[in-house]
Amino acid sequence: MAEAGQLSPSKIDALIRLKEIVKRFSSENRISDSEIQLLQEKYGSKPGMVSWADYFQAETASRYWELSDEDFNRIIDTIRFDLISAHKIFKNKPESFLSQIETEGIYIWSMDRSVWTPEEEEKAHLYVLFGYFTEMKLQNIELDDTDEDWFSGFTEISQSMAV
């Protein structure tokens, strides 16, 4: 996409920033070593997207490349916010809470999105955050002061924009 001129220098910088953010949060690769080995045996080469950082970069670039640089940067910030939120919401919570989120999420995502109520939309988003938490092993990380300060500032800005 960069070679094709679909990504501005600002978007490329934002994707590099996204990769660094996700690398700090993910304690494991998206694809296990055994899966990589199987893919290499089957296709003769290793996959290009192995880490969560690779995945988020590719998904963000391919989905949002047509947005303005400003909106693209907001997407990156939203991803960071969601990763921090997932950590804050789910870390050290009882298994009963986690099980409830998973059960409700599976049920809601089986429904047609066009009929979701606002409450169901919130539960669906919570399930997505739960997925980040479990698949990326966010329980294994600790937020640093920079992330805490950034999160507080982002929350304050979001609240002031909603008014």
C-alpha positions as MATLAB code, in Angstrom:
seq = 'MAEAGQLSPSKIDALIRLKEIVKRFSSENRISDSEIQLLQEKYGSKPGMVSWADYFQAETASRYWELSDEDFNRIIDTIRFDLISAHKIFKNKPESFLSQIETEGIYIWSMDRSVWTPEEEEKAHLYVLFGYFTEMKLQNIELDDTDEDWFSGFTEISQSMAV';
ca = [
       0.000    0.000    0.000;
       2.884    2.337    0.765;
       4.547    1.530   -2.574;
       1.244    2.142   -4.364;
       0.998    5.600   -2.794;
      -2.133    4.744   -0.832;
      -0.609    5.794    2.494;
       0.543    9.318    3.234;
       3.718    9.869    5.256;
       1.484   10.756    8.217;
      -0.357    7.437    7.945;
       2.901    5.517    7.689;
       4.126    7.288   10.842;
       0.831    6.441   12.560;
       1.184    2.766   11.588;
       4.703    2.690   12.994;
       3.333    4.230   16.210;
       0.560    1.606   16.242;
       3.084   -1.201   15.864;
       5.058    0.065   18.862;
       1.880    0.428   20.947;
       0.689   -3.094   20.196;
       4.158   -4.594   20.739;
       4.128   -3.177   24.279;
       0.732   -4.720   25.024;
       0.917   -8.140   23.424;
       2.884  -10.714   25.338;
       2.605  -13.365   22.617;
       2.515  -13.621   18.844;
      -0.843  -13.899   17.126;
       0.324  -17.127   15.494;
       2.036  -19.751   17.646;
       5.429  -21.186   16.779;
       3.835  -24.559   16.022;
       1.343  -22.925   13.626;
       4.178  -21.048   11.935;
       6.061  -24.318   11.507;
       3.005  -26.026    9.981;
       2.455  -23.126    7.582;
       6.101  -23.162    6.591;
       5.977  -26.890    5.920;
       2.758  -26.574    3.928;
       3.611  -23.472    1.870;
       7.403  -23.390    1.947;
       7.702  -20.062    3.752;
       6.752  -18.402    7.007;
       3.731  -16.081    7.106;
       4.452  -12.368    6.908;
       2.043  -11.444    9.675;
       2.990  -13.264   12.848;
       2.673  -10.724   15.648;
      -0.334   -8.852   16.927;
       1.436   -5.656   15.874;
       1.635   -6.957   12.287;
      -2.050   -7.855   12.401;
      -3.218   -4.479   13.732;
      -1.044   -2.617   11.231;
      -2.359   -4.592    8.272;
      -6.002   -4.429    9.391;
      -5.864   -0.706   10.095;
      -4.092    0.160    6.857;
      -6.362   -1.957    4.680;
      -9.606   -0.821    6.308;
      -8.957    2.866    6.839;
      -6.380    3.989    4.265;
      -8.934    6.241    2.548;
      -9.636    8.289    5.689;
      -8.055   11.664    6.264;
      -4.784   11.673    8.186;
      -6.600   13.146   11.180;
      -9.289   10.447   11.204;
      -6.670    7.746   10.626;
      -4.770    8.946   13.702;
      -8.025    8.844   15.680;
      -8.389    5.176   14.726;
      -4.880    4.489   16.071;
      -5.743    6.301   19.309;
      -8.989    4.341   19.591;
      -7.082    1.062   19.287;
      -4.726    2.167   22.063;
      -7.707    3.207   24.176;
      -9.396   -0.159   23.601;
      -6.285   -2.129   24.574;
      -5.877   -0.130   27.780;
      -9.618   -0.421   28.472;
      -9.526   -4.194   27.986;
      -6.688   -4.452   30.478;
      -8.469   -2.252   33.025;
     -11.842   -3.969   32.646;
     -10.762   -7.604   32.762;
      -7.518   -7.897   34.705;
      -7.983   -9.719   38.028;
     -11.729  -10.150   37.520;
     -13.468  -13.311   38.749;
     -13.998  -16.154   36.318;
     -17.783  -15.746   36.674;
     -17.560  -12.187   35.267;
     -15.355  -13.283   32.363;
     -17.667  -16.204   31.599;
     -20.713  -13.925   31.591;
     -19.053  -11.502   29.149;
     -18.105  -14.375   26.863;
     -21.562  -15.982   26.947;
     -23.396  -12.704   26.306;
     -20.942  -11.750   23.575;
     -21.304  -15.021   21.707;
     -25.081  -14.710   21.864;
     -25.159  -11.094   20.685;
     -22.708  -11.668   17.840;
     -24.942  -14.502   16.610;
     -27.711  -11.937   16.092;
     -28.225   -9.683   13.092;
     -26.385   -6.437   13.901;
     -29.158   -4.344   12.430;
     -31.457   -5.293   15.331;
     -29.002   -4.640   18.165;
     -30.168   -2.318   20.895;
     -27.707    0.223   22.314;
     -27.195   -2.121   25.288;
     -26.426   -5.021   22.953;
     -23.971   -2.830   21.016;
     -22.156   -2.109   24.291;
     -22.061   -5.802   25.190;
     -20.790   -6.655   21.699;
     -17.980   -4.117   22.082;
     -17.178   -5.490   25.530;
     -16.876   -8.937   23.964;
     -14.410   -7.563   21.389;
     -12.359   -6.079   24.232;
     -12.558   -9.423   26.028;
     -11.175  -11.048   22.896;
      -8.209   -8.672   22.911;
      -7.662   -9.387   26.589;
      -7.655  -13.165   26.235;
      -6.009  -13.595   22.828;
      -3.276  -11.008   23.399;
      -2.727  -12.174   26.994;
      -3.173   -8.632   28.298;
      -3.311   -9.988   31.852;
       0.466  -10.451   31.569;
       1.257   -6.768   31.149;
       1.358   -3.815   33.501;
       0.342   -0.377   32.347;
       3.011    2.251   32.784;
       2.479    5.863   33.857;
       2.626    7.049   30.254;
      -0.312    4.830   29.289;
      -2.269    5.787   32.410;
      -1.736    9.510   31.746;
      -2.576    9.133   28.068;
      -5.722    7.141   28.918;
      -6.912    9.785   31.389;
      -6.329   12.543   28.849;
      -8.078   10.637   26.077;
     -11.060    9.999   28.340;
     -11.294   13.677   29.307;
     -11.117   14.796   25.656;
     -13.764   12.228   24.635;
     -16.094   13.376   27.401;
     -15.697   17.050   26.513;
     -16.407   16.277   22.831;
     -19.590   14.382   23.783;
     -21.058   17.410   25.555;
];
